Amino acid sequence: MRLLKHEMRQGLISLAIWTGSIAFLMVICIILFPEMKGQMEDVSDVFASMGSFTAAFGMDRLSFGTLTGFYAIECGNILGLGGAFYAALTGITALAKEEKEHTAEFLLAHPITRTGIVSAKLASVLLQITAMNVLILAISLVSILFIDEEIPWKELLLFHLAYYLLQIEIGGICFGISAFLRRGGLGIGLGLACLLYFLNLIANISESAEFLKYITPFGYADGADIVTEEALNGPMVAVGMCLAIIGIAAAYWKYGRKDIQ
């Protein structure tokens, strides 16, 4: 418990900055929606005729003139990318930072097993991701009420659930990678998040590449699919959670056997 509290305190500034930045951008988008709503019907028609570009972002199946469509595209991209970067950053540094910052000797001198260390750090990663998502959801709901729009509860909650699961998956995978690193792997984590994002764009453009949606968590967090189906894709979510579990299991396995310097 003491280690968990220490990890949470260490990550507090990063959590505040990322949450504040993502929430601020989302609030700006929501506040601008009433002014842009009347112009968005024409914009939607223009985007719908732009071929692969609109297919990549799902804009051929969504209307900018509705809060649901606007939120899925604009706010979805902000929370999707921002949340993925934060989850990757938090996960990839969790276990590797002790060797990078030369604090491993101090940590391992305490009466706590390596399994206990991994569990505390994993709990910290999950709690930080959860806290960020709860705060952003609350701020988004308040912003929608502020502009006097009706809250699309089902779609909105599905969006945020999808992005939360996306971050858990990326955080779990990066947490597993972190156990294999001796120095910071920030570039690896952020690069992985970018790769997964672009894999989904490729899957949206080409039907022959749709299988990539089962590899990237952005596949089940696609706003157009959520609005169309009004549900998350169960098989994709299941694959994603399995990948997260594999990453976490790898962290326990490797860290327990690792020659920590």
Salt bridges, closest charged atoms under 4 A:
GLU7 OE1 - LYS97 NZ 2.87
GLU7 OE2 - LYS121 NZ 2.88
GLU98 OE2 - LYS121 NZ 2.69
GLU99 OE1 - ARG182 NH1 2.66
GLU99 OE2 - LYS258 NZ 2.76
GLU149 OE2 - LYS37 NZ 2.92
ASP222 OD2 - LYS213 NZ 3.50
ASP225 OD1 - ARG61 NH1 2.55
ASP225 OD2 - LYS213 NZ 3.66
GLU230 OE1 - LYS154 NZ 3.76
